[in-house]
Amino acid sequence: MTVDGWRPATLLARLPPRARAEMLGLGAERHYRSGDVLFREGAASRETLLLLSGFVKVTASHGPHAVLLAVRGAGDPVGDLAAMSGQPRSATVIACTPIVARFILPETLRAFLKAHPPAEQLLSALVVEQLRLANRRRVEAATRPVLGRLIGVILDLIAICGDGQEDGSVLLPNWFNQAELAALAGAASPDTVQRSLRTLRDRGLIENGYRWVRIKDPERLAAARDGVSSA
């Protein structure tokens, strides 16, 4: 189910129709190819991209490696935190697919938010939700086994970028390698995620292969997560 074509959890779905229409007219349209770096961690740029189509990965450096933090899709803004805080970019944003977006200067975004207080509140609420999700994953890393955390990550990805099939199953896109799933689940290694995926496959909850996962029944998977005991 969508709201005027936007997934329910996105900013554009939550905005009142008038504010949504005005925000869609902000800035200039930009196109990006799959694999393009939209923003780089530590950069001083302050622009925001409002995603109109496609998906991006949000990553941050952890020692010599990049860790996957989140996935954003059409209807979501990216880069808004730097625009509002004036701080350097806190993460790198990479296009998973071809992207169409509105390129919005920080002063344009601030003027829009000043004219539409509900939009400012919604944008702040999205930031809070993202922080809560990060905190939830930290808590789960200490209280839930990897299997339960991985199921939670898969359920989150279903809501963001799952592709519903006619038989009721949901296919996740092939942008994620096992190291990235391990990072989202707070697992020590991709091997741990591989074992958890095998467990879910043996239970008949998923099918998977190289860089793809199909969830046979999301409701059964959610029930299985509730049944995974705490660590």
Buried (B, 14 or more C-beta within 10 A) or exposed (E): EEBEEBBEBBBBBBBEEEBBEBBEEBBEEBEBEEEEBBBEBEEEEBBBBBBBEBBBBBBBEEEEEBBBBBBBBBBBBBBBBBBBEEEEBBBBBBBBBBBBBBBBBBEBBBEBBEEBEEBBEBBEEBEEEBEEBEEEBEEBBEEBBBBBBBBBBBBBBBEBBBEEEEEEBBBBBEBBBBBBBBBBBBBEEBEBBBBBBEBBBEEEBBBBEEBEBBBBBBEEBBEBBEEBEEE
